[in-house]
């Protein structure tokens, strides 16, 4: 072969090896490669916050399904046979706990999936009890209304405790799918950073607030109040479907007048009539404080998520605490 061609072939061959080497280097590691749809981990979460947290940790490495449909209040929701089958077909099942999903035990007994990884995200968290009055209301008619022993399940509304829930989900996904440990850990760390920033924003807001008390229709904000040194004054109990007694309404009106409360909070998925009644009685206005039990169609259209809604909650509280 002509010396010129020998040299050219050698250069081209070397370049080919170099290009091949670059191509290999650019390929993501096995733990970072997105699995094909059929190979993805199947994760089922009960209602919106659990779904959101699971999605943030899973990223592209799992298919996450929420059982409670958008816009539906989860306290009294019950699964259909189809929902039970969805749980049975899953690799990981995530629920809040604290008695919110009172149907979970029966549903899991019906699935007969011994390999199902079950995650109670409030496991290890010390749950607050509702007042004795709330407990009596929850049990007085022989029904639990979704709560066991008057425990308060609304842990996700505290950005600090929400971080613990995310960590529970992260540990479960890593255990169920160790090949993608790195991705799950990275995703969880990034989301926990967002929750830490949210926590700092609440701390800053409360530190300069004129008052510490706020009146809500539904006692969903106990953990948030405790975390930031606020006082939640609920019109109703732990379940949003509970109506206050006349005596409770009188006490709330008295409290609001004595403390110059000018805003009565209601929520998005439940009728605001009780909040409106109290507000009218004391000449106050009503505003939304969202317990994030599900997103409305309007919130979904605005691409709001947990962080976005909690930021709106912060702004609503800031306005009310500084009136």
N, C-alpha and C positions, 0 to 999 in steps of 0.2 A: 504494500500500500504506500502511496505517495506520502512523504513525511508530513506535508501540510495537512492532508486528510487525517493521518494518524493523530496529529495534535488536536484537530477540530473535534474528532470523535471523543477523544479523552476529555476535552473541555465540556462538551455536551453531556457526557456521561456523569461527570462530576456535578454539573449543574442539576442534572436529573436527580441524583442522590440528595443534593442539598434541598431541592424543592420538596422531595418526598419527606425529608426530615422535617421541613417547616410545616408541611401538612399534618404530620403526626403530632407536632408540638401544639398546633392550633386546635386539635380535637379536644373537647372537654373530657375531663377525667370520668371514669365510669360512674362515680358517685354524683356527677353533675349532669350527666346526659338525661334529657327528658324522656321518660318511658313512653311507649306507645299507649294510646288510650286503653286498650284491653289489659295492659300490664300494670296500670296505675293502681295504687292503693285505693280501696273504696272506704270512704269515711262518711258516716252519717252523724249529724248533729241535731239536737232537739229543736232549738229555736235560735233567733237571730244572733245574739252575741256569741253563742257557742259556734255557730256557723262561721261568723266573721273571724273569730280567733283561729279556728281550724284552717280556714282558707289562707290566712296570713302566714301560718307556720308551714302549711303544705306547699304553697306556691304551685309550681307546675307538676309536682310529683304525686298528687293524689286528686281524685275526684271527690269533692265534698258536696253532700246533699243535706238540705235542711228539711226537717219533718213538718214543723209548723209553717203554714203558708204565709207569705208576706201580708201584713195588714191584719193578721189574726192574733187576738190576745191569748197568750199561752197558758195562763193560770188554770183555765178549765178545759183546755183542748184535750181531746182523747184520740189515740191512734186508731186507724181503721185496720182491717186485716191486711190491706195492701202495704200500709206503713210498717206493720210487724214483719212482713216479708222483706221489705227494704232493709230493716235492721238485721234480719237473719242473713241477708246476702252480703253484708258489710264485713270489712276487715277490722274496722275500728268504730266504736259507738261512743259518742261524746255527749254527756249531759251535765247540767249545772249541779243538781242535787239540792239539798236543803229543803226537800219536800215540794219544790216547785213542780216537778214532773212526777206526780203521785202515781202515775201508771207504769213507771219504768220497771219495777220489779216483776210485775205480771207479764209485761211485754218480753222481758229477757227470758223468763221461764218458758215462754211460748216459742222462742226462736230455735232452741236446740242446736245452736252453733257454738260448740265447745272452743273453737279457735278464735271467736270474737273477742277482741281486746276492748274492754269496757273502761271508760274514763269518767269518773265523777270529779269534775274540775274544782269543786269546793272541798275535796278530801284534804284533811290537814289544816283547814281554815276554821278558826273558832267562830261559830255562827252566833249571831245575836238572836235573842228571843224577842218576840213581839210582846206587847204589854199583856197583862192578865186579861184585860178587857178584850183585846184583839183575839186572844186565844179562846175566850168564852164565845165570842162571835163566830169564830171559825168552827167551833165544835158543838155549839148549842143546839143546832138543828139535826145533829147526827151525821153531818157531812164535813169532810175535811177541807173542802174548797181548795184542794191542791197543796195544802201545807200540813206538815207533821209537827204536832206539839207546839204550834205557834212560832216556829223558827222563821227567821227572816232570810229568804233565799237571794235577795237582790245584791249579791256580792260584786257582780260585774260593774256596778255603778261607781265603785271605788277604784280609781286608776292604779292604785298600789296593789290591791288584792287581784285586780284583773291580770296583773303581771304574773301572779302565782298561778292563775288559771291557764294562762298561755304556756307556762313552764310545764304544767301537768300534761297539756296537749302535746307539747314538744317531746316529752319523755315517752309518751305512748306511741307517737309516730316513729320515733327512732327505734323503739322496741319492735314495732310491727314491720318496719322496713329499714333495717340497719344499713343497707347498701347506700341509702341517701341521707345518712346521719349528718354529713357535713352541710348539706343544703337545708335540712330542717333546723339545725342549730344556728346557721347563718340567718335564716328567715326570722326565727324566733327572736334572736338578738336585735335585729333591725326593728322589729315591731315593739319589743320591750323598750327600746330607746324612745319611740314615739309616745309610749305610755308614760315614760319617765318625764318627758317634756310636758305632757298634759298635766301630770301631777304637779310639776313646778309652777305651771300657769295657775292652777287652782290655789296653790299655797300663796302665790303673789297676790291674787285677787282678794282672797279672804283676809290677808294681813292688813289691808287698808280699808276693809268694809266698815261702814258705820254701825251696822247691826249684825247679829249672828243668827237670828231666828227667821225661818221662812215657813209659810203655810202651804201645804200640798193636799190635793184631793186623796191621794193614795200613798200609803206609807212605804214608798219604795226607796227612799233616799237616806235610810238610817246609816248605812256604811259610809256613804259620801260625807254625811254630816259628821259622823264620828271622826273620820280621817282628818277633817279640816277644822274641827272645833266649832261646828255649827249646830243649831238645834232645829230638827225637823218637827213641825207641828202638823200632824196628819188629821184630815177631816174623817177619813175612813181608815180601816185597818190594813192588814197586809194584802188582802185580796181586793182588787179594784171593784169587784162586784158587790162588796159589802156596803150597805147604806148605813150612815150614822144614825144613832138614836136622836130624838129631840134634845135630850140632855147634852149629848156630845155637841150638837150644833150650837146650843146656847153657850157652852164652854168655849168653843172655837171663836164665836162672835165676840165674847167677852175678852178673850186673849188678844184677838186682832185689834180691838179698840184700845185696850190698855197699852199695846206695844206699837200703836200707830202703823199697823200693817196696811200697805196700800196695794199689794198684789197677792192674789190667790192663784196658785198654780194648779193647772189640770194637765192631763196627758192626752196623747194623740189617739189611742185606740179605744178609749172609753168615753162615754157621754160626759160632757162637762157640766151637766145641770146642777150637781151638788155644789161645785166650785162657784158657779154663777149665782146660786142662791145666797151663799155666804157673802160673796163680793157685793151683791146688790144690798144686802142687809147693812153692810158697813161702809158702803160708798166707795168700794175699791174696784180695781180692774182685774181682769183675768189674763194669764199668760201661760204658755206651754213650758213645762219642765218634763223632758222626755225620759221615761224609764228604760227606753231602748229594748222593749220586749218584742219589737217587730217594727220594720220600716213601713211607712205609708207609701202609697203609689207616688205621691208628690215628692216625698223624700228620696225615693228611688230615682225619680225623673231628674232630681237635682244632683244625682250621683253622691248623695251623702252616705257616709259609713259611720262606724262607731266613733272614730276620732272627730269627724265633722259634727256629728250630733252632740257629742260631749262638749265641744267648743261652743256650740249654740246654747247648751245648758249653762255653761260658765258665764256667757254673756247675759243670759236671762237672770241668773242669780245675782250677778254683779249689779244689774240695774235695780233689782228688788231690794238688795241689801244696802243700797246707798240712797234710797228714797228719803 
